[in-house]
Every structure is written in C-alpha cells, then in structure tokens.
Amino acid sequence: MAYSLEQCWHRVPGGTATSAIEIAKTMSVARPDVQLIGVAGRHKSKPELSYRPPINVHQLALRGPALYETSLRLGLPHIEWATGKVDLLHCTSVIPFASRAKMVATVHDLAFLKYPEFFSSRGNSVFRRSLKILLKRAEILLCSSQATLNDCAEYGFASDRLRHVPLGVSAPVISQNAAEVRRRYGLNSDYLLFVGTLEPRKNLTRLVEAIETLGDSAPELVVVGATGWGEIEVSQKIKTKPLSRVKFVGFVAPDELGALYAGASAFCYPSLMEGFGLPILEAMSCGVPVVTSRGSSTQEVAGDAAVLVDPRDTTSIANGITDALKRRDELVELGYNRAAKMTWKNTAIATAAIYDEVVG
C-alpha cells in the first residue's frame, strides 16, 4: 500500500503529519500483514526529528508546491514511478497524489470551505481542487470525526464512500525533571495552556479577551505552537492589548511538551473548527482539566470529560475556565478515562479494515 507522507516536510506539519506517522508506526504491530510504502517528494534533508516517518519513504522527482500542482493539474507524476506497482494509494491528507491504483484518502476537516477567510488564497485553491479530485477518484474517505463526515456528505460524497475513523493519542512523556523544564521556559506554578498552530481559527484572540474579563486573579496564558497562516495578525491583536498576560513560547519539542501540559492549571482550546483536536487528548492524558468548544469535532473528542463552551462568546469561555479550575479533580479523572479509550491501535485496525474492503 502506498502511503503519502509529504506533509512531514511542511513548515508546520501539524496533526495531519502526526496522525499519519502514528498510524504507520502502529500498523506494523496491529496488522503486520499490511505493508506500507511511504511516498513523498525529493527533499534535500530529513524532516524535523519529531516528524520523521517510521517507514521507508520513496521519493518522487518534485516536492512541496510543485509536486502538489503537477499532481492536481497534470495528474503527474504517478507515485508508481517511485514505488513500483501498488494495490492501493492512501493519501493521508486532503491533497491527492497521482496514481493508477485505487485510492483512499484521509480528510481531517473542510474548514477551507466553512471558513475560507482563515486560509491563504493559494491554500484555498489547492484544497478545493483536491476535494474535487477526491470526489471523482477516492473509493473511500476516512474522516477523523463525525462532524467532518457530515460535512463531506453535504459536499456530495455518497454515504457508502465515507467512514468515521477516530484518531488516537500518544501520551506526551512527562520527564523526571519537569519542574526544571518549566523553569527554563519561565513558567509560573499557575498558568493556563494552549497548544496548537497559531492561526485565526484557533480563536486565540477571544481566549485572551475571555481571560482578561476574569481580572488579575486569572492565571497567565502560555501559548505553545509554531506560527501558521495569519499568525502575525493574531499575535499583533493580542500583544497590543495592554492587559494581556500572555507568554508565547513557540514550538516545544515532544520530549518537553509533557512537562508543560502536566504543570498547567487548565488546558484551553476554544477553537472555531478542528478536524479532530489531538491536543485535547494529550492534555487529558497528562492529567489536565480541559476547556474546549461545543458543537464540533472537539466536543466529539472531549465527550463528557471536559468543560464545553461557545467559542464565539467570551463570557462562555471565561465561565468555562472558572468552572474547570473549580472541578479540577473531577475533570482530571474523567480525562484520564477518556484518553485511555482513544488509541492509535484502534485507528490502525480500522484503517487496515478499509484497505481490505477496497483491495478485496
């Protein structure tokens, strides 16, 4: 089975790379009879350490935007030029590669259709053209949330071509010197945490406004994440607010992220739209109460183990934070139980079952 991994080399690999890597890693144990053949563009260097594929990757002649554009416009290069003949191509993001084989694809969200203003014009164009090709070519779409599956059905995919395949979680490692890690980042003993790419749909501006309404008693907000589309606008809005007590720490390596999760008083994730919401489960697995958005995939992921808020209402977000801090012990226990049910093994087994269905 050919397995696309080009997103591992993106400037911000994000959840699409994380999920593709974890599924490939787990597949070798959960279904050793399934042979995944990685395929990506020809890059001069390896991806960042935390995004290095766990399987061999065969290289196509092009990479990045050039690879995407030729795949979408010309239907070239065929992945078989690098992999040889394959039974199936699994496109692990919405952008399809060209192939003569049957195709399945993972679609995490259709945010580019619902919130086009949150994406660059080029990104919008690439994603929309990709979805049109998947509508014609993909045998089955793997949707990481029921919300995304519903959006794909509304777009025009027949229900028998859609499968809900939830993602899992790998609990971040909490190092023995976690307190020292937090000191190096200049963190206090009491802080709220956000983890994710800095972009408009993450709703950071409203989160900061909500925290400000709580007054001086509210903990500082620590923002962890690489810069993404629209980050300059987001950070400038926040940094120009005189009352803001926000610390941007940028990208944090996985071996240190667990220490930041574990030290937080609450994890705040009132995103406007997510394909899944992996940080929610990461926070729960580290014993942190979670505040996140109701009415979308984040509610699916959180279940009854988080405080759910209206992401467009700063009062609702503020009240949710207060509630989470009061219910800490209860939410921590619920969160542990919730995260334990969401495993990459389940995701890998469900993915392999779809391969079996398509290949026959």
C-alpha positions as CSV (number, residue, x, y, z in Angstrom):
1,M,0.0,0.0,0.0
2,A,1.5,3.4,-1.0
3,Y,1.2,5.9,1.8
4,S,1.7,9.6,1.3
5,L,3.9,11.5,3.8
6,E,4.8,14.8,2.1
7,Q,3.3,16.8,5.0
8,C,6.1,15.6,7.2
9,W,8.3,18.2,5.4
10,H,5.8,21.1,5.7
11,R,6.9,24.1,7.6
12,V,4.1,23.3,10.0
13,P,3.5,19.6,9.7
14,G,0.6,19.7,12.2
15,G,-1.9,17.0,13.1
16,T,-2.0,15.5,9.6
17,A,1.6,14.5,9.9
18,T,1.3,13.3,13.5
19,S,-1.7,11.1,12.7
20,A,-0.1,9.6,9.5
21,I,3.1,8.8,11.5
22,E,1.3,7.3,14.4
23,I,-0.9,5.1,12.2
24,A,2.1,3.9,10.2
25,K,4.0,3.2,13.4
26,T,1.2,1.2,14.9
27,M,0.2,-0.6,11.7
28,S,3.3,-2.7,11.8
29,V,2.2,-4.2,15.1
30,A,-1.6,-4.2,14.8
31,R,-1.6,-5.5,11.3
32,P,1.9,-6.8,10.3
33,D,0.4,-8.3,7.1
34,V,-0.1,-4.7,5.8
35,Q,3.0,-3.3,4.1
36,L,3.0,0.4,3.9
37,I,5.3,2.0,1.3
38,G,6.0,5.7,2.1
39,V,6.0,8.2,-0.7
40,A,6.9,11.9,-0.8
41,G,8.8,14.4,-2.8
42,R,12.6,14.6,-3.2
43,H,13.8,16.6,-0.2
44,K,17.4,17.6,0.5
45,S,17.1,16.9,4.2
46,K,15.1,14.8,6.7
47,P,12.1,16.3,8.4
48,E,12.3,17.6,11.9
49,L,13.1,14.8,14.3
50,S,9.5,14.6,15.8
51,Y,8.1,14.3,12.2
52,R,10.3,11.6,10.7
53,P,8.4,8.8,9.1
54,P,8.7,5.4,10.8
55,I,8.7,3.6,7.3
56,N,10.9,3.9,4.3
57,V,9.9,6.8,2.0
58,H,10.3,6.5,-1.8
59,Q,11.0,9.9,-3.4
60,L,9.3,11.5,-6.4
61,A,11.2,14.0,-8.6
62,L,9.3,17.0,-7.4
63,R,8.4,18.2,-3.9
64,G,6.2,20.7,-2.0
65,P,4.0,23.1,-4.0
66,A,5.5,21.9,-7.3
67,L,4.5,18.3,-6.5
68,Y,1.0,19.3,-5.4
69,E,0.4,21.5,-8.5
70,T,1.6,18.9,-11.1
71,S,-0.4,16.2,-9.3
72,L,-3.6,18.3,-9.4
73,R,-3.2,19.9,-12.8
74,L,-1.5,17.2,-14.8
75,G,-2.1,14.0,-12.9
76,L,1.6,13.5,-12.8
77,P,4.0,12.2,-11.5
78,H,2.4,8.8,-10.8
79,I,3.6,7.5,-7.4
80,E,4.4,4.2,-9.1
81,W,7.4,5.9,-10.7
82,A,8.9,5.8,-7.2
83,T,7.2,2.8,-5.5
84,G,6.6,0.4,-8.3
85,K,3.2,-1.2,-8.7
86,V,1.0,-1.0,-5.6
87,D,-2.5,-2.3,-4.8
88,L,-3.7,0.9,-3.2
89,L,-2.7,4.5,-2.6
90,H,-3.7,6.1,0.8
91,C,-3.5,9.9,0.6
92,T,-3.1,10.8,4.3
93,S,-4.2,14.4,3.7
94,V,-6.8,16.0,1.5
95,I,-4.2,16.6,-1.3
96,P,-4.2,13.6,-3.6
97,F,-1.1,12.2,-5.4
98,A,-1.4,10.8,-8.9
99,S,-1.6,7.1,-9.3
100,R,-3.0,4.3,-11.4
101,A,-4.0,2.4,-8.3
102,K,-7.2,2.5,-6.3
103,M,-7.2,5.4,-3.9
104,V,-8.5,6.1,-0.3
105,A,-7.9,9.4,1.4
106,T,-8.0,10.8,4.9
107,V,-9.9,14.1,5.3
108,H,-9.5,15.8,8.7
109,D,-11.7,18.8,8.1
110,L,-13.3,21.0,5.4
111,A,-12.5,24.2,7.3
112,F,-11.4,25.8,4.0
113,L,-15.0,25.6,2.8
114,K,-16.6,26.8,6.0
115,Y,-14.0,29.5,6.9
116,P,-12.3,30.5,3.7
117,E,-11.1,33.7,5.3
118,F,-8.9,31.7,7.6
119,F,-6.8,30.4,4.7
120,S,-4.5,31.9,2.1
121,S,-5.8,32.2,-1.4
122,R,-3.3,29.6,-2.6
123,G,-4.3,27.2,0.2
124,N,-8.0,27.6,-0.6
125,S,-7.3,26.9,-4.3
126,V,-5.3,23.8,-3.6
127,F,-7.7,22.3,-1.1
128,R,-10.8,23.0,-3.2
129,R,-9.3,21.4,-6.3
130,S,-8.1,18.5,-4.2
131,L,-11.6,17.8,-2.9
132,K,-13.0,17.8,-6.4
133,I,-10.4,15.2,-7.5
134,L,-11.2,13.1,-4.4
135,L,-14.9,13.2,-5.3
136,K,-14.1,11.6,-8.6
137,R,-11.2,9.3,-7.6
138,A,-11.4,8.2,-4.0
139,E,-13.0,4.9,-3.3
140,I,-13.4,5.7,0.4
141,L,-12.8,8.8,2.6
142,L,-11.5,8.2,6.1
143,C,-13.0,11.1,8.3
144,S,-11.4,11.6,11.7
145,S,-14.6,13.0,13.1
146,Q,-18.3,12.5,12.6
147,A,-18.6,16.3,12.0
148,T,-16.1,16.0,9.1
149,L,-18.0,13.0,7.7
150,N,-21.2,15.0,7.8
151,D,-19.5,17.9,6.0
152,C,-18.2,15.5,3.3
153,A,-21.7,14.1,2.8
154,E,-23.1,17.6,2.5
155,Y,-20.4,18.4,-0.1
156,G,-21.6,15.4,-2.3
157,F,-19.8,12.2,-1.2
158,A,-22.2,9.3,-1.0
159,S,-22.6,7.8,2.4
160,D,-21.2,4.4,1.3
161,R,-17.9,6.2,0.5
162,L,-17.5,7.7,3.9
163,R,-16.0,6.1,7.1
164,H,-15.6,7.5,10.5
165,V,-12.1,6.6,11.8
166,P,-11.3,8.5,15.0
167,L,-7.7,9.2,15.8
168,G,-5.8,8.1,18.9
169,V,-3.4,9.7,21.4
170,S,0.2,9.0,22.5
171,A,0.5,10.4,25.9
172,P,3.3,13.0,26.0
173,V,6.3,11.9,28.1
174,I,6.5,13.8,31.4
175,S,10.2,13.9,32.2
176,Q,11.5,13.5,35.7
177,N,12.9,17.0,35.6
178,A,9.6,18.5,34.5
179,A,9.9,21.4,37.1
180,E,13.2,22.3,35.6
181,V,11.8,22.3,32.1
182,R,9.1,24.7,33.1
183,R,11.6,26.9,34.8
184,R,13.6,27.1,31.6
185,Y,10.5,28.4,29.8
186,G,9.9,30.9,32.6
187,L,6.6,29.4,33.7
188,N,4.9,30.1,37.0
189,S,3.3,27.4,39.1
190,D,-0.1,28.6,38.0
191,Y,-0.8,29.0,34.3
192,L,-3.4,28.2,31.6
193,L,-2.1,26.4,28.5
194,F,-2.9,26.5,24.8
195,V,-1.2,24.2,22.3
196,G,-1.6,24.4,18.6
197,T,-0.6,26.2,15.4
198,L,-1.1,29.9,15.7
199,E,-3.8,30.8,13.1
200,P,-7.1,32.6,13.2
201,R,-9.4,29.6,13.5
202,K,-7.7,28.7,16.8
203,N,-9.6,31.6,18.3
204,L,-6.7,32.9,20.5
205,T,-7.9,36.5,20.4
206,R,-11.2,35.6,22.0
207,L,-9.5,33.3,24.5
208,V,-7.3,36.2,25.7
209,E,-10.3,38.5,25.9
210,A,-12.1,36.0,28.0
211,I,-9.2,35.6,30.4
212,E,-8.9,39.4,30.7
213,T,-12.5,39.5,31.9
214,L,-11.5,37.3,34.9
215,G,-9.2,40.1,36.2
216,D,-5.9,39.8,38.0
217,S,-6.9,36.5,39.7
218,A,-6.7,34.7,36.3
219,P,-3.6,32.7,35.7
220,E,-1.2,33.7,32.8
221,L,-1.9,32.1,29.4
222,V,1.0,30.2,27.9
223,V,0.8,29.7,24.2
224,V,2.7,26.8,22.6
225,G,2.8,26.3,18.9
226,A,4.5,27.1,15.6
227,T,3.4,30.1,13.6
228,G,0.9,29.4,10.9
229,W,-1.3,31.3,8.4
230,G,-2.5,34.7,9.8
231,E,-0.2,34.3,12.9
232,I,1.0,37.9,12.5
233,E,-2.5,39.3,12.7
234,V,-3.4,37.1,15.6
235,S,-0.3,37.9,17.7
236,Q,-0.4,41.6,17.0
237,K,-4.0,41.8,18.2
238,I,-3.1,40.0,21.4
239,K,0.2,41.9,22.0
240,T,-1.4,45.3,21.6
241,K,-3.9,44.6,24.4
242,P,-2.4,46.4,27.5
243,L,-4.0,44.0,29.9
244,S,-2.8,40.8,28.2
245,R,-0.7,38.4,30.2
246,V,0.3,36.0,27.5
247,K,3.5,34.2,27.1
248,F,4.4,32.9,23.6
249,V,7.0,30.1,23.8
250,G,6.8,28.9,20.2
251,F,7.4,25.3,19.2
252,V,8.2,22.9,22.0
253,A,9.8,19.6,21.4
254,P,7.7,16.5,22.2
255,D,10.1,15.4,24.9
256,E,9.5,18.7,26.8
257,L,5.8,19.2,25.9
258,G,4.6,16.8,28.5
259,A,6.2,18.9,31.3
260,L,4.3,21.9,30.1
261,Y,1.0,20.0,29.9
262,A,1.4,18.5,33.4
263,G,2.1,21.8,35.0
264,A,-0.9,23.6,33.6
265,S,-3.9,24.5,35.8
266,A,-6.2,24.0,32.8
267,F,-5.9,23.5,29.1
268,C,-7.9,26.0,27.0
269,Y,-8.8,25.0,23.4
270,P,-11.8,27.0,22.2
271,S,-11.1,26.5,18.5
272,L,-13.7,27.5,16.0
273,M,-13.2,24.3,13.9
274,E,-10.9,21.3,14.1
275,G,-10.7,18.1,12.2
276,F,-10.2,16.2,15.5
277,G,-8.4,18.0,18.2
278,L,-5.4,15.9,19.3
279,P,-4.2,18.4,21.9
280,I,-7.4,17.7,23.9
281,L,-6.5,14.1,24.4
282,E,-2.8,14.9,25.0
283,A,-3.8,17.3,27.8
284,M,-6.2,14.7,29.3
285,S,-3.6,12.0,29.2
286,C,-1.3,14.4,31.2
287,G,-3.9,14.9,33.9
288,V,-5.0,18.4,33.0
289,P,-8.7,19.7,33.0
290,V,-9.8,20.8,29.6
291,V,-11.9,23.6,28.3
292,T,-12.9,23.3,24.6
293,S,-15.6,24.1,22.1
294,R,-19.1,22.6,21.9
295,G,-20.9,21.7,18.7
296,S,-18.0,20.4,16.6
297,S,-15.4,17.6,16.5
298,T,-13.8,19.0,19.7
299,Q,-17.0,18.0,21.6
300,E,-16.8,14.5,20.0
301,V,-13.2,14.1,21.2
302,A,-13.8,15.5,24.7
303,G,-17.0,13.6,25.4
304,D,-18.2,14.3,28.9
305,A,-14.6,14.8,30.2
306,A,-14.3,18.5,29.5
307,V,-16.0,21.8,30.1
308,L,-17.7,22.8,26.8
309,V,-18.1,26.4,25.8
310,D,-19.4,28.6,23.0
311,P,-16.2,29.6,21.1
312,R,-17.7,32.8,19.8
313,D,-18.8,34.0,23.3
314,T,-16.0,35.4,25.5
315,T,-18.3,35.2,28.6
316,S,-18.9,31.5,27.9
317,I,-15.2,30.9,27.6
318,A,-14.4,32.8,30.8
319,N,-17.1,30.9,32.7
320,G,-15.8,27.6,31.3
321,I,-12.3,28.4,32.6
322,T,-13.6,29.2,36.0
323,D,-15.6,26.0,36.1
324,A,-12.7,23.9,35.0
325,L,-10.5,25.3,37.8
326,K,-13.1,24.5,40.4
327,R,-13.8,21.0,39.1
328,R,-10.1,20.1,38.6
329,D,-10.0,16.7,40.4
330,E,-13.3,15.5,38.7
331,L,-12.2,16.5,35.3
332,V,-8.7,15.0,35.6
333,E,-10.2,11.6,36.4
334,L,-12.7,11.9,33.6
335,G,-9.9,13.0,31.2
336,Y,-7.7,10.0,32.1
337,N,-10.5,7.6,31.4
338,R,-11.4,9.3,28.1
339,A,-7.9,9.4,26.7
340,A,-7.4,5.7,27.6
341,K,-10.2,4.7,25.2
342,M,-8.7,6.6,22.3
343,T,-5.8,4.5,20.9
344,W,-3.8,4.5,17.8
345,K,-4.2,0.7,17.7
346,N,-7.9,1.2,17.2
347,T,-7.2,3.7,14.4
348,A,-4.7,1.4,12.7
349,I,-7.0,-1.6,12.8
350,A,-9.9,0.5,11.4
351,T,-7.7,1.8,8.6
352,A,-6.4,-1.6,7.7
353,A,-10.0,-2.9,7.5
354,I,-10.8,-0.2,4.9
355,Y,-7.7,-1.3,2.9
356,D,-9.1,-4.9,3.0
357,E,-12.5,-3.6,1.8
358,V,-11.1,-1.7,-1.1
359,V,-8.5,-4.1,-2.3
360,G,-10.8,-7.1,-1.9
